Amino acid sequence: MALNTNKNLKLYYSIKEVADMFGLNESTLRFWETEFPFLKPKTSGANNVRQYTEKDIEQIRLIHNLVKVRGFKLAAARKLINANRDGSDRKAEIISRLIDIRSELQLLKRQLDGLQ
């Protein structure tokens, strides 16, 4: 059995790392935990240090897409997520993928323009 070198081996991320991933303040993530009951990162130690898993990050990606990208109010985002959990997850995944593809295409265009 071969070792999968592409797999991300990190199990937990700090609140600072996650906030940086999305360009958010740490306080925003803590606030979202109070507004979205399904967002519950593991806490450890005497100081209750938050440890985010990949699943937590996917939840944050969904919330970020609805609130920051699409402009939903928190109550509307919470209602949409609760009403259509699978559909909301899928839409956020598709939008994220399309943004990545657009960036790659823009890079290719710049490279092609440089050849002429």
C-alpha positions as CSV (number, residue, x, y, z in Angstrom):
1,M,0.0,0.0,0.0
2,A,1.5,3.3,-1.1
3,L,1.6,6.4,1.0
4,N,-0.7,9.1,-0.2
5,T,1.6,12.2,-0.2
6,N,-1.2,14.5,-1.5
7,K,-3.3,14.1,1.6
8,N,-3.2,16.9,4.2
9,L,-1.9,15.2,7.3
10,K,-2.7,18.0,9.7
11,L,-5.6,17.1,11.9
12,Y,-6.2,20.3,13.8
13,Y,-5.9,24.0,12.9
14,S,-5.7,26.9,15.3
15,I,-8.2,29.7,15.3
16,K,-5.5,32.0,13.9
17,E,-4.8,29.7,11.0
18,V,-8.5,29.3,10.1
19,A,-9.1,33.1,10.4
20,D,-6.2,33.7,8.0
21,M,-7.6,31.2,5.5
22,F,-10.8,33.2,5.2
23,G,-9.4,36.7,5.8
24,L,-11.5,37.0,9.0
25,N,-10.9,38.2,12.6
26,E,-10.6,35.5,15.3
27,S,-13.5,37.2,17.0
28,T,-15.7,36.7,14.0
29,L,-15.1,32.9,14.2
30,R,-15.9,32.9,17.9
31,F,-19.1,34.9,17.2
32,W,-20.1,32.5,14.4
33,E,-19.8,29.6,16.9
34,T,-22.6,31.3,19.0
35,E,-24.8,31.9,15.9
36,F,-24.4,28.5,14.2
37,P,-24.8,25.7,16.7
38,F,-23.4,23.1,14.3
39,L,-20.0,24.9,14.4
40,K,-18.3,23.5,17.5
41,P,-14.5,23.1,17.3
42,K,-12.8,20.9,19.8
43,T,-11.3,22.7,22.8
44,S,-8.3,21.5,24.8
45,G,-6.2,22.5,27.7
46,A,-6.9,24.8,30.6
47,N,-7.3,27.8,28.3
48,N,-9.9,26.0,26.1
49,V,-7.7,26.4,22.9
50,R,-9.9,25.9,19.8
51,Q,-8.8,23.1,17.5
52,Y,-10.6,23.1,14.1
53,T,-10.8,20.0,11.9
54,E,-11.3,19.8,8.2
55,K,-15.0,19.3,8.8
56,D,-15.1,22.5,10.9
57,I,-13.3,24.4,8.1
58,E,-15.9,23.2,5.6
59,Q,-18.6,24.5,7.8
60,I,-16.9,27.8,8.0
61,R,-16.4,27.9,4.3
62,L,-20.2,27.5,3.9
63,I,-21.0,30.2,6.4
64,H,-18.3,32.5,4.8
65,N,-19.8,32.0,1.3
66,L,-23.3,32.8,2.5
67,V,-22.5,35.7,4.7
68,K,-19.4,37.4,3.3
69,V,-19.5,36.4,-0.4
70,R,-23.3,36.4,-1.1
71,G,-24.3,39.0,1.5
72,F,-26.8,37.0,3.5
73,K,-27.7,38.1,7.0
74,L,-26.8,35.7,9.8
75,A,-30.4,34.7,10.4
76,A,-31.0,34.1,6.7
77,A,-27.8,32.0,6.4
78,R,-28.7,29.9,9.4
79,K,-32.2,29.4,8.1
80,L,-31.0,28.4,4.6
81,I,-28.4,26.0,6.1
82,N,-30.9,24.3,8.4
83,A,-33.5,24.0,5.6
84,N,-31.2,22.7,2.9
85,R,-28.1,21.4,4.5
86,D,-26.8,19.2,1.6
87,G,-27.8,21.7,-1.2
88,S,-26.0,24.6,0.6
89,D,-22.9,22.5,1.1
90,R,-22.8,21.6,-2.6
91,K,-23.4,25.2,-3.8
92,A,-20.5,26.5,-1.6
93,E,-18.3,23.7,-2.9
94,I,-19.2,24.5,-6.5
95,I,-18.6,28.3,-6.1
96,S,-15.3,27.6,-4.5
97,R,-14.2,25.3,-7.3
98,L,-15.4,27.9,-10.0
99,I,-13.4,30.6,-8.3
100,D,-10.3,28.4,-8.4
101,I,-10.9,27.6,-12.1
102,R,-11.3,31.3,-12.9
103,S,-8.0,32.1,-11.3
104,E,-6.2,29.3,-13.2
105,L,-7.8,30.5,-16.5
106,Q,-6.7,34.1,-15.8
107,L,-3.2,33.0,-15.1
108,L,-3.1,31.0,-18.4
109,K,-4.4,34.0,-20.3
110,R,-1.7,36.3,-18.8
111,Q,0.9,33.7,-19.8
112,L,-0.5,33.4,-23.3
113,D,-0.6,37.2,-23.7
114,G,3.1,37.3,-22.7
115,L,4.0,35.0,-25.6
116,Q,2.7,37.3,-28.3
